[in-house]
Every structure is written in C-alpha cells, then in structure tokens.
C-alpha cells in the first residue's frame, strides 16, 4: 500500500504543477537537504545527495528534451522497451 501511495503522490504532484515527474521530486529533495522539510522515514531517501543528483540529472534531460528534438527521440527510444508489454 505504501508503494502505491508513493506512486500516486508523485503522479499527483507532477500533474498539478504542470511539470514532468522529476521537477516536484527535485524540489522536495532540495528542500529536505536544506532542512526546510522533514520527510517521513519512507521518503527519507529523497533527502540524500545521491537522490538529489539523480533527480537533477533526470530533470536536465527531461527539460532538454523539450528544446532538443534529437534528445527527445533518444529518451523515447530508451523508454520504448518499458512501454511495450
């Protein structure tokens, strides 16, 4: 149940902010590292520097895909095996 709730929170945050998936999580991770937000034990991994770095890289790639068509095609090609059942 906890995993399902985590997934739904992530989808809800990204849908309501109008951003893609990684931007709200990146902001939450940064706020946690700065000490502005206290995370529950289930989300404590978001407050680590490796998680912040991974989310920052993912956000840069996702944002870059909006402006660089070749990067968008590359990301779509990488996601295709996951989408195909």
N, C-alpha and C positions, 0 to 999 in steps of 0.2 A: 504494500500500500504506500510505503514511503517513497519508493521509486516512482510510482505513478503520480504521486503528488508533486514530486520534484519536476517531472516532465511537464505536467500541466502548468506549474508555476512559470517555468521557462517559456513555454509557448504563449501563455497569457501576457507575460511581460513584453515579449517581442512583438506581439500583436497590438498591444495597447500603445506602445511607444512609436510604432511605425518603423522601427528599425528591424534589422535581421536579428537572428538569435543571439549573437555573441556580444552585441553592444550593451544590453542591460546587465548581462553577467559580468562584463568587464568593469562596468561602473560599480557594481556591487562588490566585486573583488577589490577594486581600488579603495572604496570606502571602508572596507573591512581592514585592509592593510594600514590605512591612515588612522584607524581607531574610531571612526565615526559610526560604524555599525557593528553590533555584536551578533555574530552568527550562531545558530543552534549547532549542536555537535554534528548533526547530519550534513550541514553545509560548511563545516569548518575548513574543508579542503579549498573552498573558494578564497579563503583568507591567506593563502600561501603564495609565495613569489613564483613558483613554477606554474601554478594555475593562472596567475595574472599574466605571466609571459605567454603562455599558450593562448589565452583569450585575446591578448593584444595582437599576436601574430595572426590569429584567425580573423580578427576584426579588420586588420590591414588588408588581408587577402580578399575578404568579402567586400570591403569598400572599394578596393582596387578593381574588382570585377565589374563594378558599375561604370567605371571610366575606361577600362582597357578590355576591348572585346575578346582578345585572344586569351586573357586570363579567365574571363567568364567561360569560354569554351573549355579551357583546361579544367576548371573546377567542376563543370557539368560532366565532363568525361570521367573525372575521378569519382563523382557521385553516382554514376550510372550503375556500376555493379551493386551498389547498396539498394538502389531503387527497383531493380529487376528481381522478381521473386524466383 
